[in-house]
Amino acid sequence: MILDRYLMRLVLWPTVAGFALLTLLVSAFNAGVLLRDAAYSRIPLENVLTMIGLRDLIAAEVLLPTSLYVGALTTLNQWHRNREAFALYGAGALPTRVARPVWELAVLVCIGVAALSLYARPWAFAEGYRLDAAATRLSAAAMQPDRFYNFGTDVVLSAQFIDRDTQLMRGVFVQRREANQINVIRAETGTIHSAQADARQFVDLGRGVSYSISEAGVADRVTRFAQLVYYADAPATADVENKRRAMPTASLMLMDAPKERAELQWRFCLPIIALLMTLIAVELARAKPGSGPYARFVAGIAIYMIVFNLAAVARTWLENDLVGAFPGMWWVPALTGAFYVVLRQLPTLSMKRPG
């Protein structure tokens, strides 16, 4: 039990540290992308932070097994090179017995990867799509006084004062361009109403004057109104439920289209591949005492890149209907498992297992 806890801590701490570092790097990249996009400057800061968190959650299904793989490969390699492992082997402990706690940790982590892939990632995509749609819609909460904002594609909106409690705008200016005509509106008050379901956003203007200026030589027109409503364009964003990455896993099981089939098989294959790659890392890490760390580490990174690139290729083939539902993507974990078996059965290779 003491040995089990020691080995688990030996692998777990660099895994957690690596995962935290990778998540921080992904967060910094996502923050730079979102804050640089003018569309997201309209939504509250807390929503931007939420979107960064959602994108981190989406990336976690790959970052977590990557951290575990690299953590197991580097720490166990160093452990063998420092002769600690060989002291145990000399005392009669088998390599498989020593590797057992790392296998158990790999199973627990890959169960977490399965939960991320099957449930958390689709939910994060669904929430992200909804926030993306919200970013394209203007709200009084995101506006600043005396600044001009696009409301749809042909309306420009500005307000001299915005009540943050009631979201009521005062001193509203609106310009709308139509064919050979420009409409300029000054209104005392205005309220932007959020779109519900598939409905369009609209701005409700109260007590103002509308100036219709013709560019074709037709007489201009001045109109006073008590209330005037302008609708924004219909949102172009597709329904979240129709986006395959946001679809629940249970719904994907009922779909037979190639792209939906590829998404479903990716969700099931990724945890299996992650587990097998960790088992491979345990085998690769059994270096000879005093040997250099780079050869096995480079080999491990190369194997990791090959396997995950094969998974990406298999997913693309399935999406483009170049392969059927079987073998689909299943040949990638099958090939990875076969490589693991071969690795264990060939002790004369440079990646020799002691014992």
TIDREN-808142 format. One record per atom (N, C-alpha, C): x, y, z; residue in one letter. Coordinates in steps of 0.1 Angstrom, whole numbers, padded with zeros to 4 digits, always signed. Layout:
<atoms>
XYZa
...
</atoms>
This chain:
<atoms>
+0008-0012+0000m
+0000+0000+0000m
+0009+0013+0000m
+0020+0012+0008i
+0029+0024+0008i
+0034+0026-0006i
+0039+0015-0013l
+0044+0016-0026l
+0033+0021-0036l
+0021+0017-0034d
+0010+0021-0043d
+0008+0036-0042d
+0007+0041-0030r
+0005+0056-0028r
+0017+0064-0033r
+0029+0058-0031y
+0041+0066-0035y
+0041+0067-0051y
+0038+0056-0058l
+0038+0057-0072l
+0027+0065-0078l
+0015+0065-0071m
+0004+0073-0075m
+0008+0088-0074m
+0013+0091-0062r
+0017+0105-0061r
+0028+0109-0071r
+0037+0100-0073l
+0048+0102-0083l
+0043+0106-0096l
+0033+0100-0101v
+0027+0103-0114v
+0016+0114-0113v
+0009+0114-0102l
-0002+0124-0101l
+0002+0138-0101l
+0012+0141-0093w
+0016+0155-0092w
+0020+0162-0105w
+0029+0156-0113p
+0033+0162-0126p
+0021+0162-0135p
+0012+0152-0134t
+0000+0152-0143t
-0009+0164-0139t
-0011+0167-0127v
-0019+0178-0123v
-0012+0191-0126v
+0001+0192-0124a
+0008+0204-0128a
+0008+0207-0143a
+0010+0196-0150g
+0010+0197-0165g
-0004+0201-0170g
-0014+0195-0164f
-0028+0199-0168f
-0031+0214-0165f
-0027+0218-0153a
-0029+0232-0150a
-0022+0242-0159a
-0009+0238-0162l
-0002+0247-0171l
-0008+0247-0185l
-0012+0236-0191l
-0018+0235-0204l
-0031+0243-0204l
-0039+0241-0193t
-0052+0249-0193t
-0049+0264-0192t
-0039+0268-0185l
-0036+0282-0184l
-0032+0287-0198l
-0024+0280-0205l
-0020+0284-0219l
-0032+0285-0228l
-0041+0275-0227v
-0053+0275-0236v
-0062+0287-0232v
-0063+0290-0219s
-0071+0301-0214s
-0065+0314-0219s
-0052+0316-0219a
-0046+0328-0224a
-0049+0330-0239a
-0048+0319-0246f
-0050+0320-0261f
-0065+0323-0263f
-0074+0316-0256n
-0088+0319-0258n
-0092+0333-0254n
-0086+0338-0243a
-0088+0352-0239a
-0084+0362-0250a
-0072+0359-0255g
-0067+0368-0266g
-0076+0369-0278g
-0081+0357-0282v
-0090+0356-0293v
-0103+0363-0291v
-0109+0361-0279l
-0122+0367-0276l
-0122+0382-0274l
-0112+0386-0267l
-0110+0400-0264l
-0107+0408-0276l
-0101+0401-0286r
-0097+0408-0299r
-0109+0409-0308r
-0119+0401-0306d
-0130+0401-0315d
-0140+0412-0311d
-0143+0420-0320a
-0152+0432-0317a
-0166+0427-0313a
-0170+0416-0318a
-0184+0411-0315a
-0186+0408-0300a
-0175+0403-0294y
-0176+0399-0280y
-0174+0411-0271y
-0170+0423-0276s
-0169+0435-0268s
-0183+0440-0264s
-0194+0435-0270r
-0207+0439-0267r
-0213+0432-0255r
-0208+0420-0252i
-0214+0413-0241i
-0206+0415-0228i
-0213+0413-0217p
-0207+0416-0204p
-0194+0408-0202p
-0185+0413-0193l
-0172+0407-0191l
-0174+0393-0185l
-0184+0391-0176e
-0186+0378-0170e
-0190+0368-0181e
-0197+0372-0191n
-0200+0362-0202n
-0188+0358-0210n
-0179+0368-0212v
-0166+0365-0218v
-0158+0355-0210v
-0158+0357-0197l
-0150+0348-0188l
-0157+0334-0188l
-0170+0334-0189t
-0177+0321-0190t
-0174+0314-0203t
-0173+0321-0214m
-0169+0315-0227m
-0155+0310-0227m
-0146+0317-0220i
-0132+0311-0218i
-0132+0298-0210i
-0140+0298-0200g
-0141+0286-0192g
-0147+0274-0200g
-0157+0277-0208l
-0164+0267-0216l
-0154+0261-0227l
-0146+0270-0232r
-0136+0265-0242r
-0125+0257-0235r
-0121+0261-0223d
-0112+0253-0215d
-0118+0239-0212d
-0131+0238-0209l
-0137+0226-0206l
-0137+0217-0219l
-0140+0223-0230i
-0139+0215-0243i
-0125+0210-0246i
-0115+0217-0243a
-0101+0213-0245a
-0097+0203-0235a
-0104+0202-0223a
-0099+0193-0213a
-0099+0179-0216a
-0108+0175-0225e
-0109+0161-0229e
-0096+0156-0236e
-0088+0165-0242v
-0075+0162-0248v
-0064+0165-0238v
-0065+0176-0231l
-0054+0181-0223l
-0052+0171-0211l
-0063+0166-0206l
-0061+0157-0194l
-0054+0144-0198l
-0058+0136-0208p
-0050+0124-0211p
-0036+0128-0216p
-0034+0139-0222t
-0020+0143-0226t
-0012+0146-0214t
-0017+0152-0204s
-0009+0155-0192s
-0006+0142-0185s
-0015+0132-0184l
-0013+0119-0178l
-0002+0112-0186l
-0003+0112-0199y
+0007+0104-0207y
+0021+0110-0205y
+0022+0123-0206v
+0036+0129-0204v
+0040+0127-0189v
+0031+0129-0180g
+0035+0127-0166g
+0040+0113-0163g
+0033+0103-0168a
+0037+0089-0165a
+0050+0086-0173a
+0052+0091-0185l
+0064+0089-0193l
+0076+0095-0186l
+0075+0107-0182t
+0087+0114-0177t
+0091+0110-0163t
+0081+0109-0154t
+0084+0105-0140t
+0089+0091-0138t
+0082+0081-0145l
+0086+0067-0144l
+0099+0065-0151l
+0102+0072-0162n
+0115+0071-0168n
+0126+0076-0159n
+0124+0087-0152q
+0134+0092-0143q
+0135+0082-0131q
+0124+0077-0126w
+0124+0067-0115w
+0133+0055-0119w
+0132+0050-0131h
+0140+0038-0135h
+0155+0042-0137h
+0157+0054-0142r
+0171+0058-0145r
+0178+0060-0132r
+0171+0064-0121n
+0177+0066-0108n
+0179+0053-0100n
+0175+0042-0106r
+0177+0029-0100r
+0167+0025-0089r
+0158+0034-0086e
+0148+0031-0075e
+0140+0019-0079e
+0135+0019-0092a
+0127+0008-0096a
+0135-0005-0096a
+0147-0005-0100f
+0155-0017-0100f
+0158-0023-0086f
+0158-0014-0076a
+0160-0019-0063a
+0148-0027-0059a
+0136-0023-0063l
+0124-0031-0061l
+0124-0044-0069l
+0128-0043-0081y
+0129-0056-0089y
+0139-0066-0083y
+0150-0060-0078g
+0160-0069-0071g
+0154-0075-0059g
+0145-0069-0052a
+0139-0074-0040a
+0128-0084-0043a
+0125-0087-0056g
+0115-0097-0060g
+0102-0091-0065g
+0100-0078-0066a
+0088-0072-0071a
+0088-0073-0086a
+0077-0077-0092l
+0076-0078-0107l
+0072-0065-0113l
+0077-0062-0125p
+0073-0049-0131p
+0058-0047-0132p
+0051-0058-0135t
+0036-0056-0136t
+0030-0052-0122t
+0036-0058-0111r
+0031-0054-0098r
+0034-0039-0095r
+0046-0035-0099v
+0050-0021-0097v
+0041-0012-0105v
+0037-0016-0117a
+0029-0007-0126a
+0015-0007-0122a
+0010-0016-0114r
-0004-0017-0111r
-0010-0004-0106r
-0004+0003-0096p
-0011+0016-0091p
-0012+0026-0102p
-0002+0026-0112v
-0003+0036-0123v
-0014+0032-0132v
-0016+0019-0134w
-0028+0014-0142w
-0041+0019-0136w
-0042+0017-0123e
-0054+0021-0116e
-0056+0036-0117e
-0046+0044-0116l
-0047+0059-0117l
-0051+0062-0132l
-0046+0055-0142a
-0050+0057-0156a
-0064+0054-0158a
-0069+0043-0152v
-0084+0040-0153v
-0092+0051-0148v
-0089+0056-0136l
-0097+0067-0130l
-0097+0079-0138l
-0085+0083-0143v
-0084+0095-0151v
-0092+0093-0164v
-0091+0081-0170c
-0098+0079-0183c
-0113+0078-0181c
-0118+0075-0169i
-0132+0076-0166i
-0136+0090-0166i
-0127+0099-0161g
-0130+0113-0161g
-0130+0118-0176g
-0121+0113-0184v
-0121+0117-0198v
-0134+0113-0205v
-0139+0101-0202a
-0151+0096-0207a
-0163+0106-0203a
-0163+0110-0191a
-0174+0119-0186a
-0173+0132-0194a
-0160+0137-0196l
-0159+0150-0203l
-0163+0148-0218l
-0159+0137-0224s
-0162+0135-0238s
-0177+0133-0241s
-0183+0125-0232l
-0197+0121-0234l
-0207+0131-0229l
-0204+0138-0219y
-0214+0147-0213y
-0210+0162-0212y
-0198+0164-0206a
-0194+0178-0203a
-0191+0186-0216a
-0184+0180-0226r
-0180+0187-0238r
-0193+0190-0246r
-0203+0181-0248p
-0215+0186-0256p
-0222+0197-0249p
-0223+0197-0236w
-0229+0208-0228w
-0222+0221-0230w
-0208+0220-0230a
-0200+0232-0231a
-0202+0238-0245a
-0202+0229-0255f
-0205+0234-0269f
-0218+0241-0270f
-0229+0235-0264a
-0242+0240-0265a
-0243+0254-0258a
-0237+0255-0246e
-0236+0268-0240e
-0228+0278-0248e
-0217+0274-0254g
-0209+0283-0262g
-0216+0288-0274g
-0224+0279-0280y
-0231+0284-0292y
-0242+0294-0288y
-0248+0292-0277r
-0258+0302-0272r
-0251+0316-0269r
-0240+0315-0263l
-0233+0328-0260l
-0227+0334-0273l
-0223+0326-0282d
-0219+0332-0295d
-0231+0339-0302d
-0243+0333-0301a
-0254+0340-0307a
-0257+0353-0299a
-0256+0353-0286a
-0258+0365-0278a
-0248+0376-0282a
-0236+0372-0286a
-0226+0382-0289a
-0229+0389-0301a
-0237+0384-0310t
-0241+0391-0322t
-0253+0400-0320t
-0259+0400-0308r
-0271+0408-0306r
-0267+0419-0296r
-0272+0431-0299l
-0269+0443-0291l
-0278+0443-0279l
-0273+0448-0268s
-0281+0450-0256s
-0276+0463-0250s
-0286+0469-0242a
-0283+0482-0236a
-0272+0480-0225a
-0272+0469-0219a
-0262+0466-0208a
-0248+0467-0214a
-0246+0463-0227a
-0232+0463-0233a
-0229+0477-0239a
-0238+0486-0240m
-0236+0499-0247m
-0230+0509-0238m
-0223+0518-0244q
-0218+0530-0237q
-0224+0543-0243q
-0227+0553-0235p
-0234+0565-0240p
-0225+0572-0251p
-0232+0578-0260d
-0226+0585-0271d
-0216+0577-0280d
-0219+0564-0281r
-0211+0556-0290r
-0221+0549-0300r
-0216+0547-0311f
-0225+0541-0322f
-0223+0526-0323f
-0234+0519-0324y
-0234+0504-0325y
-0243+0500-0336y
-0239+0489-0343n
-0247+0483-0353n
-0258+0475-0347n
-0270+0477-0352f
-0282+0469-0347f
-0287+0462-0360f
-0283+0449-0361g
-0286+0443-0374g
-0275+0447-0384g
-0279+0447-0397t
-0270+0450-0407t
-0272+0464-0413t
-0284+0470-0411d
-0286+0483-0418d
-0290+0494-0408d
-0289+0492-0395v
-0293+0502-0385v
-0281+0505-0376v
-0279+0518-0374v
-0269+0523-0365v
-0276+0529-0353v
-0272+0526-0341l
-0279+0531-0329l
-0270+0537-0319l
-0274+0548-0312s
-0267+0554-0302s
-0276+0561-0292s
-0271+0563-0280a
-0279+0569-0269a
-0271+0578-0261a
-0277+0590-0257q
-0269+0599-0249q
-0268+0595-0234q
-0278+0587-0229f
-0279+0583-0215f
-0285+0569-0215f
-0280+0560-0206i
-0285+0547-0205i
-0287+0544-0190i
-0299+0541-0186d
-0302+0537-0172d
-0298+0523-0170d
-0288+0520-0162r
-0283+0507-0160r
-0293+0498-0152r
-0301+0504-0145d
-0311+0496-0137d
-0323+0491-0146d
-0328+0500-0154t
-0340+0497-0162t
-0336+0494-0176t
-0324+0496-0180q
-0319+0494-0194q
-0327+0504-0204q
-0332+0515-0198l
-0339+0525-0207l
-0329+0535-0212l
-0330+0537-0225m
-0321+0547-0232m
-0328+0560-0234m
-0321+0571-0233r
-0326+0584-0235r
-0318+0592-0245r
-0324+0601-0253g
-0317+0608-0263g
-0312+0598-0274g
-0321+0590-0279v
-0317+0580-0288v
-0316+0585-0303v
-0305+0581-0309f
-0303+0584-0323f
-0302+0571-0331f
-0310+0570-0342v
-0310+0559-0351v
-0309+0563-0365v
-0300+0556-0373q
-0299+0558-0387q
-0301+0545-0394q
-0309+0545-0404r
-0312+0533-0412r
-0311+0536-0427r
-0304+0528-0434r
-0302+0530-0448r
-0311+0520-0456r
-0319+0525-0465e
-0326+0517-0474e
-0323+0520-0488e
-0329+0515-0498a
-0326+0517-0512a
-0329+0532-0515a
-0319+0539-0519n
-0320+0554-0523n
-0326+0562-0512n
-0325+0558-0499q
-0331+0566-0489q
-0324+0563-0475q
-0323+0574-0468i
-0317+0573-0454i
-0327+0578-0444i
-0330+0570-0434n
-0339+0574-0423n
-0330+0578-0411n
-0332+0590-0406v
-0326+0595-0394v
-0336+0597-0384v
-0335+0592-0372i
-0345+0593-0361i
-0339+0598-0348i
-0346+0607-0342r
-0343+0612-0329r
-0354+0609-0320r
-0352+0601-0309a
-0363+0597-0300a
-0359+0600-0286a
-0369+0604-0278e
-0366+0607-0264e
-0362+0594-0256e
-0369+0583-0259t
-0366+0571-0251t
-0364+0559-0261t
-0358+0549-0256g
-0357+0536-0265g
-0354+0525-0256g
-0359+0513-0260t
-0356+0501-0252t
-0353+0489-0262t
-0342+0482-0260i
-0339+0471-0268i
-0344+0458-0262i
-0352+0451-0269h
-0359+0439-0265h
-0351+0427-0270h
-0348+0418-0261s
-0340+0406-0265s
-0349+0396-0273s
-0342+0389-0282a
-0350+0380-0290a
-0353+0367-0282a
-0365+0362-0284q
-0369+0350-0278q
-0370+0339-0288q
-0364+0327-0286a
-0364+0316-0295a
-0359+0321-0309a
-0367+0319-0319d
-0363+0323-0332d
-0368+0337-0336d
-0374+0344-0326a
-0378+0358-0329a
-0367+0368-0331a
-0369+0379-0338r
-0359+0389-0340r
-0359+0399-0328r
-0347+0404-0326q
-0346+0416-0317q
-0353+0428-0322q
-0358+0437-0314f
-0363+0449-0318f
-0361+0460-0308f
-0360+0473-0313v
-0358+0484-0305v
-0371+0492-0305v
-0376+0495-0293d
-0389+0502-0292d
-0386+0517-0288d
-0389+0526-0298l
-0386+0540-0296l
-0399+0548-0292l
-0397+0558-0283g
-0408+0565-0279g
-0406+0580-0281g
-0417+0587-0286r
-0417+0601-0287r
-0405+0607-0295r
-0406+0608-0308g
-0395+0612-0316g
-0399+0617-0329g
-0389+0621-0337v
-0390+0626-0351v
-0382+0617-0360v
-0388+0614-0372s
-0381+0606-0382s
-0380+0615-0394s
-0367+0615-0399y
-0364+0623-0411y
-0360+0613-0422y
-0368+0613-0433s
-0365+0604-0445s
-0359+0613-0455s
-0346+0610-0458i
-0339+0618-0468i
-0337+0610-0480i
-0342+0614-0492s
-0341+0607-0504s
-0329+0610-0512s
-0322+0601-0517e
-0310+0603-0526e
-0314+0603-0541e
-0327+0601-0544a
-0331+0600-0558a
-0339+0613-0562a
-0338+0623-0554g
-0345+0636-0558g
-0359+0637-0554g
-0364+0626-0547v
-0378+0627-0542v
-0378+0636-0530v
-0390+0642-0527a
-0391+0651-0516a
-0388+0644-0503a
-0381+0651-0494d
-0378+0645-0481d
-0391+0646-0472d
-0391+0638-0462r
-0403+0637-0453r
-0399+0637-0439r
-0407+0645-0431v
-0405+0645-0416v
-0418+0640-0410v
-0416+0630-0401t
-0427+0624-0394t
-0425+0624-0379t
-0435+0628-0372r
-0434+0627-0357r
-0442+0614-0353r
-0437+0608-0342f
-0444+0596-0338f
-0443+0595-0323f
-0453+0588-0317a
-0454+0585-0303a
-0446+0572-0300a
-0447+0562-0309q
-0440+0550-0307q
-0436+0544-0321q
-0424+0539-0322l
-0419+0533-0334l
-0410+0521-0331l
-0411+0511-0338v
-0404+0498-0336v
-0396+0495-0348v
-0383+0492-0346y
-0374+0487-0356y
-0369+0473-0353y
-0370+0464-0362y
-0366+0450-0360y
-0352+0448-0366y
-0344+0440-0359a
-0331+0436-0364a
-0333+0424-0374a
-0322+0421-0381d
-0323+0410-0390d
-0325+0397-0382d
-0331+0387-0388a
-0332+0374-0382a
-0318+0368-0379a
-0316+0362-0368p
-0303+0356-0365p
-0300+0345-0375p
-0287+0345-0379a
-0282+0335-0389a
-0277+0322-0382a
-0276+0323-0369t
-0270+0311-0362t
-0280+0300-0362t
-0276+0288-0365a
-0284+0276-0365a
-0288+0272-0351a
-0299+0265-0350d
-0303+0260-0338d
-0292+0251-0331d
-0291+0253-0318v
-0280+0246-0311v
-0282+0231-0312v
-0294+0226-0311e
-0297+0212-0312e
-0293+0206-0325e
-0292+0214-0336n
-0288+0208-0349n
-0272+0208-0350n
-0265+0213-0341k
-0251+0213-0341k
-0246+0200-0335k
-0239+0192-0343r
-0236+0178-0338r
-0227+0178-0326r
-0218+0188-0324r
-0209+0188-0313r
-0216+0191-0300r
-0228+0198-0301a
-0236+0201-0289a
-0247+0191-0287a
-0249+0182-0295m
-0260+0172-0293m
-0256+0162-0282m
-0266+0159-0274p
-0264+0149-0263p
-0260+0136-0270p
-0252+0128-0262t
-0247+0115-0267t
-0259+0106-0271t
-0269+0106-0262a
-0281+0097-0265a
-0288+0101-0278a
-0288+0114-0281s
-0294+0118-0294s
-0286+0114-0306s
-0272+0115-0304l
-0263+0111-0315l
-0265+0096-0318l
-0268+0088-0309m
-0270+0073-0311m
-0281+0070-0321m
-0290+0080-0322l
-0302+0078-0331l
-0299+0083-0345l
-0288+0090-0347m
-0285+0096-0360m
-0276+0086-0368m
-0278+0087-0381d
-0271+0078-0390d
-0263+0086-0401d
-0263+0099-0400a
-0255+0107-0410a
-0240+0105-0407a
-0231+0106-0417p
-0217+0104-0415p
-0211+0113-0404p
-0214+0126-0404k
-0208+0135-0395k
-0212+0132-0381k
-0225+0129-0379e
-0230+0126-0365e
-0224+0113-0361e
-0222+0103-0370r
-0216+0090-0366r
-0202+0092-0362r
-0195+0101-0369a
-0181+0104-0366a
-0179+0110-0352a
-0188+0120-0349e
-0188+0126-0336e
-0191+0116-0325e
-0200+0107-0327l
-0203+0097-0317l
-0192+0088-0314l
-0186+0083-0325q
-0174+0074-0323q
-0162+0081-0317q
-0160+0093-0320w
-0149+0101-0314w
-0151+0101-0299w
-0163+0103-0294r
-0166+0104-0280r
-0163+0091-0273r
-0166+0080-0279f
-0164+0067-0273f
-0149+0062-0275f
-0143+0066-0286c
-0129+0061-0288c
-0119+0069-0280c
-0121+0081-0278l
-0111+0089-0271l
-0107+0084-0257l
-0116+0081-0248p
-0112+0075-0235p
-0104+0062-0237p
-0108+0053-0246i
-0101+0041-0248i
-0087+0043-0253i
-0085+0053-0262i
-0072+0056-0267i
-0063+0062-0256i
-0070+0071-0248a
-0062+0077-0237a
-0057+0066-0227a
-0065+0056-0224l
-0061+0046-0215l
-0050+0038-0221l
-0051+0034-0233l
-0041+0026-0240l
-0027+0033-0241l
-0028+0046-0243m
-0016+0054-0244m
-0009+0055-0231m
-0016+0056-0220t
-0010+0056-0207t
-0003+0043-0204t
-0010+0032-0208l
-0003+0019-0206l
+0010+0018-0214l
+0009+0023-0226i
+0022+0024-0235i
+0032+0032-0228i
+0028+0043-0222a
+0038+0052-0215a
+0045+0045-0204a
+0038+0036-0197v
+0044+0028-0186v
+0055+0019-0191v
+0052+0013-0203e
+0062+0004-0209e
+0074+0011-0214e
+0071+0023-0220l
+0083+0031-0226l
+0091+0036-0215l
+0086+0038-0203a
+0093+0045-0192a
+0104+0036-0186a
+0103+0023-0189r
+0113+0014-0182r
+0126+0015-0188r
+0134+0025-0185a
+0147+0027-0191a
+0157+0020-0182a
+0169+0018-0188k
+0180+0012-0181k
+0186+0022-0171k
+0192+0017-0161p
+0199+0027-0151p
+0209+0035-0157p
+0209+0048-0154g
+0219+0057-0160g
+0218+0061-0174g
+0208+0056-0181s
+0207+0059-0196s
+0201+0073-0198s
+0203+0078-0210g
+0198+0091-0213g
+0183+0091-0214g
+0177+0102-0210p
+0162+0103-0210p
+0156+0106-0223p
+0164+0111-0233y
+0158+0117-0245y
+0153+0107-0255y
+0159+0096-0256a
+0155+0086-0267a
+0141+0081-0264a
+0138+0077-0252r
+0125+0072-0249r
+0114+0083-0249r
+0118+0094-0244f
+0109+0106-0244f
+0105+0110-0258f
+0115+0111-0267v
+0112+0114-0281v
+0104+0103-0288v
+0107+0090-0285a
+0099+0079-0290a
+0085+0080-0285a
+0083+0083-0272g
+0069+0085-0267g
+0062+0096-0273g
+0068+0107-0275i
+0061+0118-0282i
+0057+0115-0296i
+0066+0108-0303a
+0063+0104-0317a
+0052+0094-0318a
+0051+0085-0308i
+0040+0075-0308i
+0027+0083-0305i
+0028+0092-0296y
+0016+0100-0292y
+0010+0107-0304y
+0019+0114-0311m
+0015+0122-0323m
+0009+0113-0334m
+0016+0101-0336i
+0011+0092-0347i
-0003+0087-0343i
-0006+0083-0331v
-0018+0078-0327v
-0029+0088-0328v
-0027+0100-0323f
-0038+0110-0323f
-0040+0116-0337f
-0029+0116-0345n
-0031+0120-0359n
-0039+0109-0367n
-0037+0097-0364l
-0045+0086-0370l
-0059+0087-0366l
-0062+0091-0353a
-0076+0093-0348a
-0082+0105-0356a
-0075+0115-0359a
-0080+0127-0366a
-0083+0123-0381a
-0074+0115-0387v
-0076+0110-0400v
-0088+0101-0401v
-0090+0092-0391a
-0101+0083-0391a
-0114+0090-0390a
-0114+0101-0381r
-0126+0109-0380r
-0130+0116-0393r
-0120+0121-0400t
-0122+0128-0412t
-0128+0118-0423t
-0122+0107-0423w
-0127+0097-0433w
-0142+0093-0430w
-0145+0092-0417l
-0159+0088-0414l
-0168+0100-0417l
-0164+0112-0414e
-0172+0124-0417e
-0175+0125-0432e
-0165+0122-0440n
-0167+0123-0454n
-0173+0110-0461n
-0177+0101-0452d
-0183+0088-0457d
-0174+0080-0466d
-0161+0081-0463l
-0152+0073-0470l
-0150+0059-0464l
-0155+0057-0452v
-0155+0044-0445v
-0169+0042-0439v
-0173+0030-0436g
-0186+0028-0430g
-0186+0029-0415g
-0197+0027-0409a
-0198+0027-0394a
-0188+0017-0388a
-0186+0006-0395f
-0175-0003-0391f
-0166-0006-0403f
-0153-0004-0402p
-0146-0001-0389p
-0147+0013-0384p
-0151+0023-0392g
-0153+0036-0387g
-0140+0041-0381g
-0141+0045-0368m
-0129+0050-0360m
-0123+0039-0351m
-0130+0027-0351w
-0127+0017-0341w
-0113+0011-0344w
-0109+0012-0356w
-0096+0006-0359w
-0084+0013-0352w
-0086+0026-0348v
-0075+0033-0342v
-0073+0027-0328v
-0083+0026-0319p
-0080+0020-0306p
-0076+0005-0307p
-0081-0002-0318a
-0077-0016-0320a
-0062-0016-0323a
-0057-0007-0332l
-0043-0007-0336l
-0035-0003-0324l
-0039+0007-0317t
-0032+0011-0305t
-0030-0001-0295t
-0041-0008-0293g
-0041-0019-0284g
-0031-0030-0289g
-0031-0033-0302a
-0022-0043-0308a
-0008-0038-0306a
-0005-0025-0307f
+0009-0021-0305f
+0013-0023-0291f
+0004-0020-0282y
+0007-0022-0267y
+0010-0037-0265y
+0003-0046-0270v
+0005-0060-0269v
+0019-0064-0274v
+0022-0059-0286v
+0035-0062-0293v
+0046-0057-0284v
+0044-0045-0279l
+0055-0038-0271l
+0058-0047-0258l
+0048-0053-0253r
+0050-0062-0241r
+0056-0075-0244r
+0055-0079-0257q
+0059-0093-0261q
+0073-0092-0267q
+0079-0080-0269l
+0092-0079-0275l
+0102-0073-0266l
+0107-0080-0256p
+0116-0074-0246p
+0130-0071-0252p
+0133-0077-0264t
+0146-0075-0270t
+0148-0061-0277t
+0137-0054-0278l
+0138-0041-0284l
+0145-0031-0275l
+0148-0019-0281s
+0155-0009-0273s
+0146-0004-0262s
+0133-0006-0263m
+0124-0002-0252m
+0122-0015-0243m
+0132-0021-0239k
+0132-0033-0232k
+0126-0032-0218k
+0117-0041-0214r
+0111-0042-0201r
+0120-0050-0192r
+0123-0045-0180p
+0132-0054-0172p
+0124-0065-0166p
+0131-0075-0161g
+0124-0087-0155g
+0123-0098-0165g
</atoms>
